[in-house]
Amino acid sequence: MSSAASVGGDGPIRLFCALTLPVATLDGLVVWQATLPDGGYRPVSRENLHVTLAFLGARPASEADAIGDELASAVGAAGPIELRELRYRETRSVGMLVFDDVGGAAGDLARDLHGRLQRLGVYEPESRPWLPHVTVVRFRERPRLAPPLPGLGAVVPSGAAVYMSRLRPTGAEYVVIRQYGL
């Protein structure tokens, strides 16, 4: 475990747990984002690209260590993860690359983590199933992009992390506060 940022006090902070991506995948995504046609959207910055496992929302800062402990336990029990790009998808405010969870290990990790965080009392699982994806663009109006896939090949996440999300006028800034290798 490494701590990239410290969290002081017990005020509420926005937290989520995510898979971190290897350098080659980040490089490929940034190059691919640059090929998208100009439009009314904003590419997600390299440092904010990840695969969300669980969004916790505003939580007391004092819970960050326990959340990190549960993520570490779930990661320790996880099998080898391999993701493969499947399709591009848009919702009302984001564009994402959806991945196939080869062998199901990422989904198993997400479900294990959800259960652990629910028992800790910091998470209520969503009604829809977990979807492995990377948000790549944000927008106010759907650009209705239909880009070719970036051709990333097999994506083996480099680790998992607890992130703190800070809302800024230019968009969210994500800060790793606990990180674990896979």
Residue pairs with C-beta under 8 A, 6 or more apart in sequence:
1 68
1 72
1 178
1 179
1 180
2 178
2 179
3 177
3 178
3 179
4 161
4 175
4 176
4 177
4 178
4 179
5 164
5 175
5 176
5 177
6 177
7 13
7 61
7 64
7 164
7 177
8 61
9 61
10 60
10 61
10 62
11 60
11 61
12 58
12 59
12 60
12 61
13 58
13 59
13 60
13 61
13 64
13 164
14 56
14 57
14 58
14 59
14 164
14 165
14 166
14 167
15 56
15 57
15 59
15 63
15 64
15 67
15 162
15 163
15 164
15 165
15 177
16 52
16 53
16 54
16 55
16 56
16 162
16 163
16 165
17 52
17 53
17 54
17 56
17 67
17 71
17 113
17 117
17 160
17 161
17 162
17 163
18 50
18 51
18 52
18 53
18 160
18 161
18 163
19 50
19 51
19 53
19 81
19 106
19 157
19 159
19 160
19 182
20 50
20 157
20 158
20 159
20 160
20 161
20 176
20 179
21 29
21 49
21 50
21 51
21 134
21 155
21 157
21 158
22 155
22 156
22 157
22 158
23 158
25 152
25 155
26 46
26 49
28 150
28 151
28 152
29 46
29 49
29 97
29 134
29 136
29 150
29 152
30 46
31 150
32 136
32 147
32 150
33 43
33 44
33 136
33 137
34 43
35 147
36 43
36 137
36 145
36 147
37 145
39 139
39 143
39 145
40 139
40 140
40 141
40 143
41 95
41 137
41 138
41 139
41 143
41 145
42 137
42 138
42 139
42 171
43 136
43 137
44 135
44 136
44 137
44 138
45 171
47 174
48 172
48 173
48 174
49 134
49 135
49 136
50 134
50 161
50 163
50 174
51 83
51 99
51 106
51 132
51 133
51 134
51 157
52 133
53 71
53 109
53 110
53 113
53 130
53 160
54 110
54 113
54 114
54 117
54 123
56 67
56 117
56 122
56 123
59 67
59 122
63 120
63 122
64 162
64 164
64 177
64 178
65 178
66 120
66 122
67 117
67 120
67 122
67 162
67 178
68 162
68 177
68 178
68 180
70 113
70 116
70 117
70 120
71 113
71 160
71 161
71 162
71 178
71 180
72 178
72 180
73 116
74 109
74 112
74 113
74 116
74 160
75 109
75 159
75 160
75 180
75 181
75 182
77 109
77 112
78 105
78 108
78 109
78 112
78 182
79 103
79 105
79 108
80 103
80 105
80 156
81 101
81 105
81 106
81 109
81 156
81 157
81 182
82 102
82 103
82 105
82 154
82 155
82 156
83 99
83 100
83 101
83 102
83 106
83 132
83 154
83 155
83 156
83 157
84 99
84 100
84 102
84 152
84 153
84 154
84 155
85 97
85 98
85 99
85 100
85 149
85 150
85 151
85 152
85 155
86 97
86 98
86 99
86 100
87 97
87 98
87 149
88 95
88 96
88 97
88 98
88 145
88 146
88 147
88 149
89 95
89 96
89 97
89 98
89 133
90 96
90 142
90 143
90 144
90 145
92 142
93 138
93 139
93 140
94 135
94 137
94 138
94 139
95 135
95 136
95 137
95 138
95 139
95 143
95 145
96 133
96 134
96 135
96 136
97 133
97 134
97 136
97 149
97 150
98 131
98 132
98 133
99 106
99 132
99 133
99 134
99 155
100 132
101 107
101 132
102 154
106 132
106 157
107 130
107 132
109 160
110 130
110 132
111 130
114 123
114 125
114 130
117 123
118 124
118 125
137 143
137 145
138 171
156 182
157 182
158 181
158 182
159 179
159 180
159 181
159 182
160 179
160 180
160 182
161 176
161 177
161 178
161 179
161 180
162 176
162 177
162 178
162 179
163 174
163 175
163 176
163 177
164 174
164 175
164 177
165 172
165 173
165 174
165 175
166 172
166 173
166 174
166 175
167 173
